[in-house]
Amino acid sequence: MAKKNLTSLAGVYASGISAGIKNNGKKDLAFIFVPSAYGSAGVFTRSAFAAPPLLHTKQSMKKNTLKALIVNSGNANAGTGRAGMRDAKETAKIAAKLLGIKQSEVAIASTGVIGKPLPMDTMRDGLQKLLSNPQARNGDATAKAIMTTDLKQKEVFVSTTIAGQRVTVAGCAKGSGMIAPNMATMLGFLVTDAKVDSRTLQRALRSAVDDSFNMTSVDTDTSTNDMVTIFSTGQEGKKLSSPKHRAAFTALLTKACQHLAKLIAADGEGATKLIEVEVTGARTEREARRIALNVVNSPLVKTAIHGADPNWGRVLAAAGKDPALKVDPLKVDLTFAGAPVMKRGKIVAHDRKKIRKLLSVRDVPIKLNLNLGKGAARAWGCDLTHGYVDINVSYN
C-alpha cells in the first residue's frame, strides 16, 4: 500500500516540480491547495530579519483564511528588501490567478541561500507549469521540493478518534541546519480534516509548536524564514465543539509536530545521532524547558555523544550553567544514555564501557530529574560532527 501523506486527505491537493531555481536539477517549487479551507493558522520566526514571504503571509492571514501555499527552495528571498517583498507579492498574485482565489488567500514560503534576489523569470515560468493541474495529488513531490541540505524527506500522517469520528493530521517539513527555538529553523506544512476555525486552529498550533519545534535545536541559530502553517479542510461532520474535543485535537497536532521535529533533529547537518533530553522535577515548566535546551545545545554534550564519550559530567555542567535557574546538586538524578549514573546527588556505580556501547546507537536519551517540583519538558537535538562544518563551509 502506498505511503499516506497530506494529499491522502480529501480536499487537499499538492505537488512539486523542478523549476530551475536550484542548479542541480532537483525539485524546488511546490504548492498545497485546500480550496474549501475552513480555517488556517501560522507560526513564524521571531528573527528581526524575517524574510518577505513570511511578512506577506502574516499580512494575508489577518485578511482571509488561507487556501493555498507556494513554496520554493534554493533561494530564501531574505535580506532582499523592498524588491523581495515585491517578488513575494507577485508570486502570490500569479498563483491566485491560476488557482482562481484571492491574492491574500495565498501563503508564500521560501528556503535556501540568504541575500540573493529571487529569479522571477524562473518563478513565473515555474508557476505556470506547477499549477497547470491545481488538483494534482502528489504530496511526496511537495515533500521533496522543499528540501535544501536535508538528507531525508520528513512527513507525518497521524489519526485518532475524537467525538466518535476519525480525525487526521498530515504534513511535511524541512530542516537540517540553522535549527534553534523561536522557532526552530524550518518549514512545516500541515493539513487536518477536522472542522476547526482559524482562531481555534491558531491556539492549537501555537501550543503544538511550543512543545515540538520550539524544543528542537541543531546549532542554536534561528533562521529568517521559519514558518509552520496548517489548513483545516472543513470536512462535514468533524467539527470539534467542546473544550475536551479541542484538547484532544491539540494533543494530536502536537504528536504530529513532535514527529516532524524529531525527524529534523535526527537529520541535522552532519548528524549521526538523535539526542532526546527529558527534564522532570523542575520548579516550573519554563525552567524545565530552558534547562533541557541548555543541555541539548551544549557543544560539549553534543561532541561527547558523537564520540561515544561517557563523560556525563558535561550534562551536569550544561544543566547548571544558568544561575537564574534553580538546580540543587544534592537532589539530582541523572540517567545518561539509559544508564543511571547519579541518584540524589550521589554517583551510582556504573560501567563506563557499557555506556560507550549505549552511546554508539542512533538514539541517545538523557533523563534529568531535579526533584524540586512538577515542571517537565523534553528537547531534541543531535551530535556535533565535522560534517556540520563541511556542509556549512560549502553551502554558498
VENVENRA-V657180 format. One line per field, one symbol per residue. phi: phi as a letter, one per 40 degrees, with the letter a starting at -180 (. if undefined). burial: # if it has 16 or more other C-alpha atoms within 10 Angstrom, else .. A space follows every 10 residues. Layout:
phi->???
burial->???
//
This chain:
phi->.cccaccccc gbbaaabcch cccbgcdaaa bbbbcbdcaa aabbdbccbd cddccccccc ccbaccbabb bbbgacfbgb gccccccccc dccccccccg bcdcbbcbbb aiccgbdccc cccccccccc ccbcbcbbcc cccccccbcd cbcbbaabba cbfgbcbbbb iaabiabfba cgcdcababb bacccbcccc cccccdcccc cbccbbabag ccccbcabba bbcgccgbcb cbdccccccd ccccdccccc ccccccbddg cbacbbbbbb gccacdcccc cdccccccdc cccccccfcc cccdcccccb ccccbcbbdc bcbbbbfgbc babfgbccda bccccdcccc ccbbcbbbbc fbabcaabbb aacbbccccd cccccc
burial->...######. ########## ##...##### ########## ######...# ########.# #..####### ########## ...##.#### ######.##. ########## ####..##.. ..##.##..# #..####### ########## .########. .#....#### ########## ########## ########.. ##.####### ########## ########## #####..### .....#.### ########## ########## ########## #####.#### ########## ######.### ##.###.### ....###... #######.## ##.#...... ....##.### ...####### ##..###### #####..#.. ......
//
